[in-house]
Amino acid sequence: MKKLMIFTAAATLSTFAMAGDVEKIDTDFDSLDNNDDMHISQEEADDNNISHYFSEIDSNEDKVLSLEEYRDYIVSHPSSVEEGEELPES
C-alpha cells in the first residue's frame, strides 16, 4: 500500500511538472512567433536562435513551424534545451 501511495504521489508531481513544461513551451513558441500567426516562419527562426534546427522541427516540411511541431521537438529532445535557455547553436 505504501509503495502505491508513493507511486501515485510521484505520478501526480510529474503530471504537474509536465503541465508547467508545456506552458513554458507554449510561452517560448509565442515569443518566437513575431507576427502572431500561430506559426514560426524561416524568417522568424532566423531572427531567433532556432534557425539551425528549423528543418528538424518542421516534421511535415511545410516551411513553417506549428506549435505542435515545436512541442513535439522540445519534448522529444529535452536535453537540447535547458530551462531558461535558447536552443543551442550547432
PyMOL Python script that loads the backbone (N, CA, C, O; Angstrom):
from pymol import cmd

cmd.read_pdbstr("""\
ATOM      1  N   MET A   1       0.825  -1.190   0.000  1.00  0.00           N
ATOM      2  CA  MET A   1       0.000   0.000   0.000  1.00  0.00           C
ATOM      3  C   MET A   1       0.870   1.255   0.000  1.00  0.00           C
ATOM      4  O   MET A   1       0.579   2.219  -0.708  1.00  0.00           O
ATOM      5  N   LYS A   2       1.940   1.237   0.799  1.00  0.00           N
ATOM      6  CA  LYS A   2       2.829   2.377   0.889  1.00  0.00           C
ATOM      7  C   LYS A   2       3.490   2.662  -0.462  1.00  0.00           C
ATOM      8  O   LYS A   2       3.635   3.818  -0.858  1.00  0.00           O
ATOM      9  N   LYS A   3       3.893   1.583  -1.174  1.00  0.00           N
ATOM     10  CA  LYS A   3       4.507   1.752  -2.488  1.00  0.00           C
ATOM     11  C   LYS A   3       3.523   2.376  -3.463  1.00  0.00           C
ATOM     12  O   LYS A   3       3.910   3.221  -4.270  1.00  0.00           O
ATOM     13  N   LEU A   4       2.264   1.978  -3.406  1.00  0.00           N
ATOM     14  CA  LEU A   4       1.238   2.528  -4.275  1.00  0.00           C
ATOM     15  C   LEU A   4       1.052   4.010  -4.009  1.00  0.00           C
ATOM     16  O   LEU A   4       0.912   4.789  -4.951  1.00  0.00           O
ATOM     17  N   MET A   5       1.049   4.417  -2.739  1.00  0.00           N
ATOM     18  CA  MET A   5       0.895   5.828  -2.403  1.00  0.00           C
ATOM     19  C   MET A   5       2.083   6.640  -2.902  1.00  0.00           C
ATOM     20  O   MET A   5       1.911   7.754  -3.395  1.00  0.00           O
ATOM     21  N   ILE A   6       3.279   6.091  -2.777  1.00  0.00           N
ATOM     22  CA  ILE A   6       4.470   6.793  -3.257  1.00  0.00           C
ATOM     23  C   ILE A   6       4.417   6.929  -4.769  1.00  0.00           C
ATOM     24  O   ILE A   6       4.714   7.997  -5.303  1.00  0.00           O
ATOM     25  N   PHE A   7       4.040   5.853  -5.473  1.00  0.00           N
ATOM     26  CA  PHE A   7       3.931   5.893  -6.929  1.00  0.00           C
ATOM     27  C   PHE A   7       2.896   6.928  -7.358  1.00  0.00           C
ATOM     28  O   PHE A   7       3.141   7.706  -8.280  1.00  0.00           O
ATOM     29  N   THR A   8       1.750   6.942  -6.698  1.00  0.00           N
ATOM     30  CA  THR A   8       0.685   7.892  -7.029  1.00  0.00           C
ATOM     31  C   THR A   8       1.157   9.325  -6.814  1.00  0.00           C
ATOM     32  O   THR A   8       0.900  10.196  -7.645  1.00  0.00           O
ATOM     33  N   ALA A   9       1.839   9.568  -5.717  1.00  0.00           N
ATOM     34  CA  ALA A   9       2.356  10.915  -5.447  1.00  0.00           C
ATOM     35  C   ALA A   9       3.378  11.321  -6.498  1.00  0.00           C
ATOM     36  O   ALA A   9       3.361  12.458  -6.969  1.00  0.00           O
ATOM     37  N   ALA A  10       4.254  10.422  -6.868  1.00  0.00           N
ATOM     38  CA  ALA A  10       5.263  10.730  -7.887  1.00  0.00           C
ATOM     39  C   ALA A  10       4.608  11.004  -9.232  1.00  0.00           C
ATOM     40  O   ALA A  10       5.007  11.932  -9.936  1.00  0.00           O
ATOM     41  N   ALA A  11       3.613  10.213  -9.595  1.00  0.00           N
ATOM     42  CA  ALA A  11       2.907  10.410 -10.862  1.00  0.00           C
ATOM     43  C   ALA A  11       2.194  11.755 -10.877  1.00  0.00           C
ATOM     44  O   ALA A  11       2.192  12.448 -11.894  1.00  0.00           O
ATOM     45  N   THR A  12       1.595  12.121  -9.764  1.00  0.00           N
ATOM     46  CA  THR A  12       0.906  13.403  -9.677  1.00  0.00           C
ATOM     47  C   THR A  12       1.885  14.553  -9.822  1.00  0.00           C
ATOM     48  O   THR A  12       1.613  15.509 -10.549  1.00  0.00           O
ATOM     49  N   LEU A  13       3.013  14.475  -9.145  1.00  0.00           N
ATOM     50  CA  LEU A  13       4.018  15.528  -9.245  1.00  0.00           C
ATOM     51  C   LEU A  13       4.576  15.634 -10.656  1.00  0.00           C
ATOM     52  O   LEU A  13       4.794  16.742 -11.147  1.00  0.00           O
ATOM     53  N   SER A  14       4.813  14.506 -11.321  1.00  0.00           N
ATOM     54  CA  SER A  14       5.353  14.563 -12.676  1.00  0.00           C
ATOM     55  C   SER A  14       4.330  15.135 -13.640  1.00  0.00           C
ATOM     56  O   SER A  14       4.709  15.786 -14.613  1.00  0.00           O
ATOM     57  N   THR A  15       3.036  14.909 -13.397  1.00  0.00           N
ATOM     58  CA  THR A  15       1.986  15.498 -14.233  1.00  0.00           C
ATOM     59  C   THR A  15       2.002  17.007 -14.095  1.00  0.00           C
ATOM     60  O   THR A  15       1.894  17.722 -15.091  1.00  0.00           O
ATOM     61  N   PHE A  16       2.137  17.502 -12.868  1.00  0.00           N
ATOM     62  CA  PHE A  16       2.217  18.943 -12.673  1.00  0.00           C
ATOM     63  C   PHE A  16       3.472  19.519 -13.322  1.00  0.00           C
ATOM     64  O   PHE A  16       3.429  20.603 -13.903  1.00  0.00           O
ATOM     65  N   ALA A  17       4.574  18.809 -13.229  1.00  0.00           N
ATOM     66  CA  ALA A  17       5.811  19.280 -13.854  1.00  0.00           C
ATOM     67  C   ALA A  17       5.642  19.330 -15.361  1.00  0.00           C
ATOM     68  O   ALA A  17       6.076  20.291 -15.998  1.00  0.00           O
ATOM     69  N   MET A  18       5.013  18.302 -15.949  1.00  0.00           N
ATOM     70  CA  MET A  18       4.795  18.281 -17.381  1.00  0.00           C
ATOM     71  C   MET A  18       3.891  19.425 -17.811  1.00  0.00           C
ATOM     72  O   MET A  18       4.141  20.052 -18.841  1.00  0.00           O
ATOM     73  N   ALA A  19       2.851  19.708 -17.046  1.00  0.00           N
ATOM     74  CA  ALA A  19       1.946  20.805 -17.363  1.00  0.00           C
ATOM     75  C   ALA A  19       2.709  22.120 -17.374  1.00  0.00           C
ATOM     76  O   ALA A  19       2.488  22.958 -18.248  1.00  0.00           O
ATOM     77  N   GLY A  20       3.604  22.310 -16.410  1.00  0.00           N
ATOM     78  CA  GLY A  20       4.430  23.505 -16.376  1.00  0.00           C
ATOM     79  C   GLY A  20       5.368  23.582 -17.564  1.00  0.00           C
ATOM     80  O   GLY A  20       5.606  24.660 -18.109  1.00  0.00           O
ATOM     81  N   ASP A  21       5.903  22.426 -17.967  1.00  0.00           N
ATOM     82  CA  ASP A  21       6.787  22.386 -19.127  1.00  0.00           C
ATOM     83  C   ASP A  21       6.037  22.763 -20.394  1.00  0.00           C
ATOM     84  O   ASP A  21       6.549  23.521 -21.218  1.00  0.00           O
ATOM     85  N   VAL A  22       4.822  22.237 -20.556  1.00  0.00           N
ATOM     86  CA  VAL A  22       4.024  22.556 -21.741  1.00  0.00           C
ATOM     87  C   VAL A  22       3.700  24.039 -21.755  1.00  0.00           C
ATOM     88  O   VAL A  22       3.740  24.674 -22.809  1.00  0.00           O
ATOM     89  N   GLU A  23       3.385  24.585 -20.618  1.00  0.00           N
ATOM     90  CA  GLU A  23       3.100  26.018 -20.529  1.00  0.00           C
ATOM     91  C   GLU A  23       4.331  26.831 -20.932  1.00  0.00           C
ATOM     92  O   GLU A  23       4.203  27.824 -21.648  1.00  0.00           O
ATOM     93  N   LYS A  24       5.511  26.428 -20.486  1.00  0.00           N
ATOM     94  CA  LYS A  24       6.743  27.131 -20.851  1.00  0.00           C
ATOM     95  C   LYS A  24       7.011  26.987 -22.342  1.00  0.00           C
ATOM     96  O   LYS A  24       7.412  27.952 -22.992  1.00  0.00           O
ATOM     97  N   ILE A  25       6.797  25.795 -22.893  1.00  0.00           N
ATOM     98  CA  ILE A  25       6.997  25.578 -24.326  1.00  0.00           C
ATOM     99  C   ILE A  25       6.061  26.488 -25.111  1.00  0.00           C
ATOM    100  O   ILE A  25       6.476  27.114 -26.087  1.00  0.00           O
ATOM    101  N   ASP A  26       4.795  26.566 -24.689  1.00  0.00           N
ATOM    102  CA  ASP A  26       3.825  27.430 -25.370  1.00  0.00           C
ATOM    103  C   ASP A  26       4.245  28.890 -25.301  1.00  0.00           C
ATOM    104  O   ASP A  26       4.128  29.621 -26.285  1.00  0.00           O
ATOM    105  N   THR A  27       4.731  29.314 -24.144  1.00  0.00           N
ATOM    106  CA  THR A  27       5.193  30.694 -23.976  1.00  0.00           C
ATOM    107  C   THR A  27       6.399  30.964 -24.863  1.00  0.00           C
ATOM    108  O   THR A  27       6.485  32.019 -25.493  1.00  0.00           O
ATOM    109  N   ASP A  28       7.336  30.011 -24.916  1.00  0.00           N
ATOM    110  CA  ASP A  28       8.507  30.159 -25.785  1.00  0.00           C
ATOM    111  C   ASP A  28       8.085  30.269 -27.247  1.00  0.00           C
ATOM    112  O   ASP A  28       8.594  31.112 -27.985  1.00  0.00           O
ATOM    113  N   PHE A  29       7.144  29.406 -27.662  1.00  0.00           N
ATOM    114  CA  PHE A  29       6.649  29.439 -29.035  1.00  0.00           C
ATOM    115  C   PHE A  29       6.050  30.813 -29.341  1.00  0.00           C
ATOM    116  O   PHE A  29       6.347  31.412 -30.374  1.00  0.00           O
ATOM    117  N   ASP A  30       5.208  31.303 -28.438  1.00  0.00           N
ATOM    118  CA  ASP A  30       4.576  32.612 -28.636  1.00  0.00           C
ATOM    119  C   ASP A  30       5.606  33.716 -28.788  1.00  0.00           C
ATOM    120  O   ASP A  30       5.416  34.635 -29.585  1.00  0.00           O
ATOM    121  N   SER A  31       6.690  33.640 -28.036  1.00  0.00           N
ATOM    122  CA  SER A  31       7.717  34.681 -28.132  1.00  0.00           C
ATOM    123  C   SER A  31       8.495  34.595 -29.445  1.00  0.00           C
ATOM    124  O   SER A  31       9.032  35.601 -29.909  1.00  0.00           O
ATOM    125  N   LEU A  32       8.561  33.407 -30.048  1.00  0.00           N
ATOM    126  CA  LEU A  32       9.241  33.246 -31.338  1.00  0.00           C
ATOM    127  C   LEU A  32       8.344  33.626 -32.506  1.00  0.00           C
ATOM    128  O   LEU A  32       8.835  33.992 -33.574  1.00  0.00           O
ATOM    129  N   ASP A  33       7.043  33.544 -32.312  1.00  0.00           N
ATOM    130  CA  ASP A  33       6.060  33.864 -33.360  1.00  0.00           C
ATOM    131  C   ASP A  33       5.857  35.382 -33.390  1.00  0.00           C
ATOM    132  O   ASP A  33       4.896  35.899 -32.820  1.00  0.00           O
ATOM    133  N   ASN A  34       6.761  36.077 -34.051  1.00  0.00           N
ATOM    134  CA  ASN A  34       6.785  37.537 -34.018  1.00  0.00           C
ATOM    135  C   ASN A  34       5.537  38.206 -34.583  1.00  0.00           C
ATOM    136  O   ASN A  34       5.151  39.280 -34.121  1.00  0.00           O
ATOM    137  N   ASN A  35       4.897  37.584 -35.580  1.00  0.00           N
ATOM    138  CA  ASN A  35       3.718  38.214 -36.184  1.00  0.00           C
ATOM    139  C   ASN A  35       2.401  37.606 -35.704  1.00  0.00           C
ATOM    140  O   ASN A  35       1.345  37.908 -36.259  1.00  0.00           O
ATOM    141  N   ASP A  36       2.449  36.766 -34.695  1.00  0.00           N
ATOM    142  CA  ASP A  36       1.264  36.181 -34.053  1.00  0.00           C
ATOM    143  C   ASP A  36       0.339  35.455 -35.026  1.00  0.00           C
ATOM    144  O   ASP A  36      -0.883  35.542 -34.902  1.00  0.00           O
ATOM    145  N   ASP A  37       0.919  34.736 -35.999  1.00  0.00           N
ATOM    146  CA  ASP A  37       0.091  33.983 -36.947  1.00  0.00           C
ATOM    147  C   ASP A  37      -0.006  32.503 -36.585  1.00  0.00           C
ATOM    148  O   ASP A  37      -0.509  31.699 -37.371  1.00  0.00           O
ATOM    149  N   MET A  38       0.474  32.145 -35.396  1.00  0.00           N
ATOM    150  CA  MET A  38       0.445  30.770 -34.879  1.00  0.00           C
ATOM    151  C   MET A  38       1.386  29.834 -35.629  1.00  0.00           C
ATOM    152  O   MET A  38       1.209  28.616 -35.592  1.00  0.00           O
ATOM    153  N   HIS A  39       2.378  30.388 -36.304  1.00  0.00           N
ATOM    154  CA  HIS A  39       3.424  29.617 -36.968  1.00  0.00           C
ATOM    155  C   HIS A  39       4.735  30.380 -36.831  1.00  0.00           C
ATOM    156  O   HIS A  39       4.748  31.602 -36.684  1.00  0.00           O
ATOM    157  N   ILE A  40       5.820  29.646 -36.882  1.00  0.00           N
ATOM    158  CA  ILE A  40       7.143  30.278 -36.911  1.00  0.00           C
ATOM    159  C   ILE A  40       7.690  30.059 -38.310  1.00  0.00           C
ATOM    160  O   ILE A  40       7.922  28.923 -38.724  1.00  0.00           O
ATOM    161  N   SER A  41       7.893  31.137 -39.026  1.00  0.00           N
ATOM    162  CA  SER A  41       8.443  31.065 -40.379  1.00  0.00           C
ATOM    163  C   SER A  41       9.957  30.922 -40.314  1.00  0.00           C
ATOM    164  O   SER A  41      10.562  31.078 -39.253  1.00  0.00           O
ATOM    165  N   GLN A  42      10.557  30.624 -41.451  1.00  0.00           N
ATOM    166  CA  GLN A  42      12.019  30.545 -41.510  1.00  0.00           C
ATOM    167  C   GLN A  42      12.622  31.894 -41.117  1.00  0.00           C
ATOM    168  O   GLN A  42      13.638  31.941 -40.424  1.00  0.00           O
ATOM    169  N   GLU A  43      12.003  32.983 -41.555  1.00  0.00           N
ATOM    170  CA  GLU A  43      12.499  34.320 -41.210  1.00  0.00           C
ATOM    171  C   GLU A  43      12.442  34.560 -39.702  1.00  0.00           C
ATOM    172  O   GLU A  43      13.384  35.100 -39.121  1.00  0.00           O
ATOM    173  N   GLU A  44      11.343  34.161 -39.072  1.00  0.00           N
ATOM    174  CA  GLU A  44      11.239  34.306 -37.619  1.00  0.00           C
ATOM    175  C   GLU A  44      12.264  33.424 -36.918  1.00  0.00           C
ATOM    176  O   GLU A  44      12.831  33.818 -35.899  1.00  0.00           O
ATOM    177  N   ALA A  45      12.500  32.244 -37.455  1.00  0.00           N
ATOM    178  CA  ALA A  45      13.511  31.344 -36.884  1.00  0.00           C
ATOM    179  C   ALA A  45      14.898  31.951 -37.022  1.00  0.00           C
ATOM    180  O   ALA A  45      15.721  31.847 -36.113  1.00  0.00           O
ATOM    181  N   ASP A  46      15.158  32.593 -38.176  1.00  0.00           N
ATOM    182  CA  ASP A  46      16.457  33.238 -38.387  1.00  0.00           C
ATOM    183  C   ASP A  46      16.668  34.389 -37.406  1.00  0.00           C
ATOM    184  O   ASP A  46      17.791  34.650 -36.975  1.00  0.00           O
ATOM    185  N   ASP A  47      15.584  35.070 -37.060  1.00  0.00           N
ATOM    186  CA  ASP A  47      15.666  36.179 -36.108  1.00  0.00           C
ATOM    187  C   ASP A  47      15.921  35.688 -34.692  1.00  0.00           C
ATOM    188  O   ASP A  47      16.355  36.458 -33.836  1.00  0.00           O
ATOM    189  N   ASN A  48      15.659  34.434 -34.446  1.00  0.00           N
ATOM    190  CA  ASN A  48      15.828  33.835 -33.122  1.00  0.00           C
ATOM    191  C   ASN A  48      16.892  32.750 -33.221  1.00  0.00           C
ATOM    192  O   ASN A  48      17.537  32.602 -34.259  1.00  0.00           O
ATOM    193  N   ASN A  49      17.071  32.016 -32.179  1.00  0.00           N
ATOM    194  CA  ASN A  49      18.175  31.066 -32.133  1.00  0.00           C
ATOM    195  C   ASN A  49      17.744  29.647 -32.495  1.00  0.00           C
ATOM    196  O   ASN A  49      18.265  28.686 -31.928  1.00  0.00           O
ATOM    197  N   ILE A  50      16.806  29.497 -33.424  1.00  0.00           N
ATOM    198  CA  ILE A  50      16.366  28.153 -33.784  1.00  0.00           C
ATOM    199  C   ILE A  50      16.565  27.845 -35.266  1.00  0.00           C
ATOM    200  O   ILE A  50      16.147  26.782 -35.724  1.00  0.00           O
ATOM    201  N   SER A  51      17.178  28.725 -36.014  1.00  0.00           N
ATOM    202  CA  SER A  51      17.324  28.511 -37.450  1.00  0.00           C
ATOM    203  C   SER A  51      18.080  27.232 -37.789  1.00  0.00           C
ATOM    204  O   SER A  51      17.782  26.593 -38.797  1.00  0.00           O
ATOM    205  N   HIS A  52      19.049  26.850 -36.969  1.00  0.00           N
ATOM    206  CA  HIS A  52      19.821  25.623 -37.206  1.00  0.00           C
ATOM    207  C   HIS A  52      18.977  24.364 -37.052  1.00  0.00           C
ATOM    208  O   HIS A  52      19.334  23.309 -37.576  1.00  0.00           O
ATOM    209  N   TYR A  53      17.865  24.469 -36.340  1.00  0.00           N
ATOM    210  CA  TYR A  53      17.024  23.318 -36.041  1.00  0.00           C
ATOM    211  C   TYR A  53      15.721  23.316 -36.838  1.00  0.00           C
ATOM    212  O   TYR A  53      14.899  22.410 -36.695  1.00  0.00           O
ATOM    213  N   PHE A  54      15.542  24.326 -37.668  1.00  0.00           N
ATOM    214  CA  PHE A  54      14.269  24.505 -38.363  1.00  0.00           C
ATOM    215  C   PHE A  54      13.838  23.242 -39.110  1.00  0.00           C
ATOM    216  O   PHE A  54      12.708  22.785 -38.944  1.00  0.00           O
ATOM    217  N   SER A  55      14.713  22.683 -39.920  1.00  0.00           N
ATOM    218  CA  SER A  55      14.327  21.516 -40.722  1.00  0.00           C
ATOM    219  C   SER A  55      14.040  20.287 -39.854  1.00  0.00           C
ATOM    220  O   SER A  55      13.209  19.454 -40.213  1.00  0.00           O
ATOM    221  N   GLU A  56      14.720  20.175 -38.724  1.00  0.00           N
ATOM    222  CA  GLU A  56      14.434  19.069 -37.798  1.00  0.00           C
ATOM    223  C   GLU A  56      13.065  19.233 -37.142  1.00  0.00           C
ATOM    224  O   GLU A  56      12.341  18.255 -36.956  1.00  0.00           O
ATOM    225  N   ILE A  57      12.717  20.448 -36.797  1.00  0.00           N
ATOM    226  CA  ILE A  57      11.454  20.720 -36.120  1.00  0.00           C
ATOM    227  C   ILE A  57      10.284  20.641 -37.108  1.00  0.00           C
ATOM    228  O   ILE A  57       9.195  20.199 -36.743  1.00  0.00           O
ATOM    229  N   ASP A  58      10.504  21.066 -38.347  1.00  0.00           N
ATOM    230  CA  ASP A  58       9.457  21.103 -39.372  1.00  0.00           C
ATOM    231  C   ASP A  58       9.189  19.698 -39.903  1.00  0.00           C
ATOM    232  O   ASP A  58       9.607  19.359 -41.010  1.00  0.00           O
ATOM    233  N   SER A  59       8.505  18.898 -39.129  1.00  0.00           N
ATOM    234  CA  SER A  59       8.316  17.481 -39.448  1.00  0.00           C
ATOM    235  C   SER A  59       7.468  17.238 -40.691  1.00  0.00           C
ATOM    236  O   SER A  59       7.651  16.222 -41.361  1.00  0.00           O
ATOM    237  N   ASN A  60       6.549  18.137 -41.017  1.00  0.00           N
ATOM    238  CA  ASN A  60       5.731  17.945 -42.215  1.00  0.00           C
ATOM    239  C   ASN A  60       6.276  18.710 -43.430  1.00  0.00           C
ATOM    240  O   ASN A  60       5.662  18.716 -44.497  1.00  0.00           O
ATOM    241  N   GLU A  61       7.422  19.345 -43.253  1.00  0.00           N
ATOM    242  CA  GLU A  61       8.158  20.038 -44.318  1.00  0.00           C
ATOM    243  C   GLU A  61       7.306  21.062 -45.072  1.00  0.00           C
ATOM    244  O   GLU A  61       7.386  21.169 -46.296  1.00  0.00           O
ATOM    245  N   ASP A  62       6.486  21.815 -44.323  1.00  0.00           N
ATOM    246  CA  ASP A  62       5.659  22.838 -44.959  1.00  0.00           C
ATOM    247  C   ASP A  62       6.273  24.237 -44.847  1.00  0.00           C
ATOM    248  O   ASP A  62       5.630  25.237 -45.166  1.00  0.00           O
ATOM    249  N   LYS A  63       7.508  24.286 -44.395  1.00  0.00           N
ATOM    250  CA  LYS A  63       8.292  25.532 -44.315  1.00  0.00           C
ATOM    251  C   LYS A  63       7.838  26.500 -43.235  1.00  0.00           C
ATOM    252  O   LYS A  63       8.263  27.655 -43.223  1.00  0.00           O
ATOM    253  N   VAL A  64       6.980  26.046 -42.328  1.00  0.00           N
ATOM    254  CA  VAL A  64       6.624  26.808 -41.125  1.00  0.00           C
ATOM    255  C   VAL A  64       6.543  25.830 -39.967  1.00  0.00           C
ATOM    256  O   VAL A  64       6.276  24.644 -40.159  1.00  0.00           O
ATOM    257  N   LEU A  65       6.774  26.333 -38.771  1.00  0.00           N
ATOM    258  CA  LEU A  65       6.696  25.502 -37.574  1.00  0.00           C
ATOM    259  C   LEU A  65       5.387  25.774 -36.861  1.00  0.00           C
ATOM    260  O   LEU A  65       5.063  26.918 -36.540  1.00  0.00           O
ATOM    261  N   SER A  66       4.642  24.714 -36.617  1.00  0.00           N
ATOM    262  CA  SER A  66       3.416  24.836 -35.836  1.00  0.00           C
ATOM    263  C   SER A  66       3.756  24.645 -34.356  1.00  0.00           C
ATOM    264  O   SER A  66       4.841  24.182 -34.002  1.00  0.00           O
ATOM    265  N   LEU A  67       2.815  25.007 -33.519  1.00  0.00           N
ATOM    266  CA  LEU A  67       3.000  24.796 -32.089  1.00  0.00           C
ATOM    267  C   LEU A  67       3.182  23.310 -31.803  1.00  0.00           C
ATOM    268  O   LEU A  67       4.008  22.934 -30.971  1.00  0.00           O
ATOM    269  N   GLU A  68       2.421  22.468 -32.483  1.00  0.00           N
ATOM    270  CA  GLU A  68       2.523  21.019 -32.263  1.00  0.00           C
ATOM    271  C   GLU A  68       3.906  20.498 -32.639  1.00  0.00           C
ATOM    272  O   GLU A  68       4.485  19.695 -31.907  1.00  0.00           O
ATOM    273  N   GLU A  69       4.438  20.948 -33.775  1.00  0.00           N
ATOM    274  CA  GLU A  69       5.784  20.514 -34.180  1.00  0.00           C
ATOM    275  C   GLU A  69       6.820  20.984 -33.166  1.00  0.00           C
ATOM    276  O   GLU A  69       7.726  20.237 -32.796  1.00  0.00           O
ATOM    277  N   TYR A  70       6.675  22.227 -32.724  1.00  0.00           N
ATOM    278  CA  TYR A  70       7.611  22.791 -31.756  1.00  0.00           C
ATOM    279  C   TYR A  70       7.550  22.016 -30.442  1.00  0.00           C
ATOM    280  O   TYR A  70       8.585  21.661 -29.880  1.00  0.00           O
ATOM    281  N   ARG A  71       6.331  21.753 -29.950  1.00  0.00           N
ATOM    282  CA  ARG A  71       6.172  20.978 -28.708  1.00  0.00           C
ATOM    283  C   ARG A  71       6.793  19.595 -28.854  1.00  0.00           C
ATOM    284  O   ARG A  71       7.561  19.155 -27.999  1.00  0.00           O
ATOM    285  N   ASP A  72       6.450  18.913 -29.950  1.00  0.00           N
ATOM    286  CA  ASP A  72       6.962  17.554 -30.167  1.00  0.00           C
ATOM    287  C   ASP A  72       8.481  17.526 -30.152  1.00  0.00           C
ATOM    288  O   ASP A  72       9.085  16.630 -29.561  1.00  0.00           O
ATOM    289  N   TYR A  73       9.102  18.509 -30.804  1.00  0.00           N
ATOM    290  CA  TYR A  73      10.560  18.546 -30.864  1.00  0.00           C
ATOM    291  C   TYR A  73      11.151  18.769 -29.468  1.00  0.00           C
ATOM    292  O   TYR A  73      12.059  18.050 -29.052  1.00  0.00           O
ATOM    293  N   ILE A  74      10.642  19.744 -28.766  1.00  0.00           N
ATOM    294  CA  ILE A  74      11.187  20.069 -27.444  1.00  0.00           C
ATOM    295  C   ILE A  74      10.982  18.903 -26.480  1.00  0.00           C
ATOM    296  O   ILE A  74      11.889  18.566 -25.719  1.00  0.00           O
ATOM    297  N   VAL A  75       9.805  18.286 -26.504  1.00  0.00           N
ATOM    298  CA  VAL A  75       9.525  17.171 -25.599  1.00  0.00           C
ATOM    299  C   VAL A  75      10.393  15.965 -25.947  1.00  0.00           C
ATOM    300  O   VAL A  75      10.861  15.264 -25.050  1.00  0.00           O
ATOM    301  N   SER A  76      10.615  15.714 -27.238  1.00  0.00           N
ATOM    302  CA  SER A  76      11.409  14.543 -27.622  1.00  0.00           C
ATOM    303  C   SER A  76      12.912  14.792 -27.560  1.00  0.00           C
ATOM    304  O   SER A  76      13.695  13.852 -27.692  1.00  0.00           O
ATOM    305  N   HIS A  77      13.326  16.033 -27.361  1.00  0.00           N
ATOM    306  CA  HIS A  77      14.744  16.382 -27.234  1.00  0.00           C
ATOM    307  C   HIS A  77      14.959  17.219 -25.971  1.00  0.00           C
ATOM    308  O   HIS A  77      15.449  18.344 -26.060  1.00  0.00           O
ATOM    309  N   PRO A  78      14.604  16.694 -24.812  1.00  0.00           N
ATOM    310  CA  PRO A  78      14.662  17.511 -23.591  1.00  0.00           C
ATOM    311  C   PRO A  78      16.054  18.001 -23.237  1.00  0.00           C
ATOM    312  O   PRO A  78      16.198  19.055 -22.617  1.00  0.00           O
ATOM    313  N   SER A  79      17.080  17.257 -23.618  1.00  0.00           N
ATOM    314  CA  SER A  79      18.429  17.698 -23.266  1.00  0.00           C
ATOM    315  C   SER A  79      18.930  18.803 -24.183  1.00  0.00           C
ATOM    316  O   SER A  79      19.963  19.412 -23.905  1.00  0.00           O
ATOM    317  N   SER A  80      18.212  19.074 -25.279  1.00  0.00           N
ATOM    318  CA  SER A  80      18.670  20.109 -26.201  1.00  0.00           C
ATOM    319  C   SER A  80      18.382  21.505 -25.682  1.00  0.00           C
ATOM    320  O   SER A  80      18.978  22.477 -26.146  1.00  0.00           O
ATOM    321  N   VAL A  81      17.469  21.613 -24.722  1.00  0.00           N
ATOM    322  CA  VAL A  81      17.112  22.925 -24.186  1.00  0.00           C
ATOM    323  C   VAL A  81      17.109  22.855 -22.664  1.00  0.00           C
ATOM    324  O   VAL A  81      16.355  22.088 -22.066  1.00  0.00           O
ATOM    325  N   GLU A  82      17.934  23.640 -22.069  1.00  0.00           N
ATOM    326  CA  GLU A  82      17.929  23.754 -20.607  1.00  0.00           C
ATOM    327  C   GLU A  82      16.920  24.822 -20.221  1.00  0.00           C
ATOM    328  O   GLU A  82      16.650  25.735 -21.001  1.00  0.00           O
ATOM    329  N   GLU A  83      16.372  24.715 -19.041  1.00  0.00           N
ATOM    330  CA  GLU A  83      15.371  25.663 -18.599  1.00  0.00           C
ATOM    331  C   GLU A  83      15.911  27.084 -18.696  1.00  0.00           C
ATOM    332  O   GLU A  83      16.984  27.398 -18.181  1.00  0.00           O
ATOM    333  N   GLY A  84      15.139  27.933 -19.368  1.00  0.00           N
ATOM    334  CA  GLY A  84      15.504  29.335 -19.492  1.00  0.00           C
ATOM    335  C   GLY A  84      16.534  29.618 -20.560  1.00  0.00           C
ATOM    336  O   GLY A  84      16.976  30.761 -20.680  1.00  0.00           O
ATOM    337  N   GLU A  85      16.939  28.633 -21.341  1.00  0.00           N
ATOM    338  CA  GLU A  85      17.932  28.853 -22.382  1.00  0.00           C
ATOM    339  C   GLU A  85      17.313  28.635 -23.741  1.00  0.00           C
ATOM    340  O   GLU A  85      16.287  27.968 -23.875  1.00  0.00           O
ATOM    341  N   GLU A  86      17.949  29.206 -24.751  1.00  0.00           N
ATOM    342  CA  GLU A  86      17.526  29.004 -26.122  1.00  0.00           C
ATOM    343  C   GLU A  86      18.097  27.700 -26.633  1.00  0.00           C
ATOM    344  O   GLU A  86      18.959  27.105 -25.986  1.00  0.00           O
ATOM    345  N   LEU A  87      17.626  27.245 -27.789  1.00  0.00           N
ATOM    346  CA  LEU A  87      18.220  26.063 -28.412  1.00  0.00           C
ATOM    347  C   LEU A  87      19.700  26.335 -28.653  1.00  0.00           C
ATOM    348  O   LEU A  87      20.063  27.445 -29.043  1.00  0.00           O
ATOM    349  N   PRO A  88      20.552  25.358 -28.431  1.00  0.00           N
ATOM    350  CA  PRO A  88      21.982  25.580 -28.611  1.00  0.00           C
ATOM    351  C   PRO A  88      22.362  25.756 -30.068  1.00  0.00           C
ATOM    352  O   PRO A  88      21.680  25.244 -30.957  1.00  0.00           O
ATOM    353  N   GLU A  89      23.433  26.469 -30.316  1.00  0.00           N
ATOM    354  CA  GLU A  89      23.980  26.613 -31.666  1.00  0.00           C
ATOM    355  C   GLU A  89      24.556  25.284 -32.090  1.00  0.00           C
ATOM    356  O   GLU A  89      25.051  24.534 -31.249  1.00  0.00           O
ATOM    357  N   SER A  90      24.504  24.968 -33.382  1.00  0.00           N
ATOM    358  CA  SER A  90      25.125  23.710 -33.839  1.00  0.00           C
ATOM    359  C   SER A  90      26.495  23.960 -34.389  1.00  0.00           C
ATOM    360  O   SER A  90      27.168  23.024 -34.820  1.00  0.00           O
TER     361      SER A  90
END
""", "prot")
cmd.dss("prot")
cmd.show_as("cartoon", "prot")
cmd.util.cbc("prot")
cmd.orient("prot")
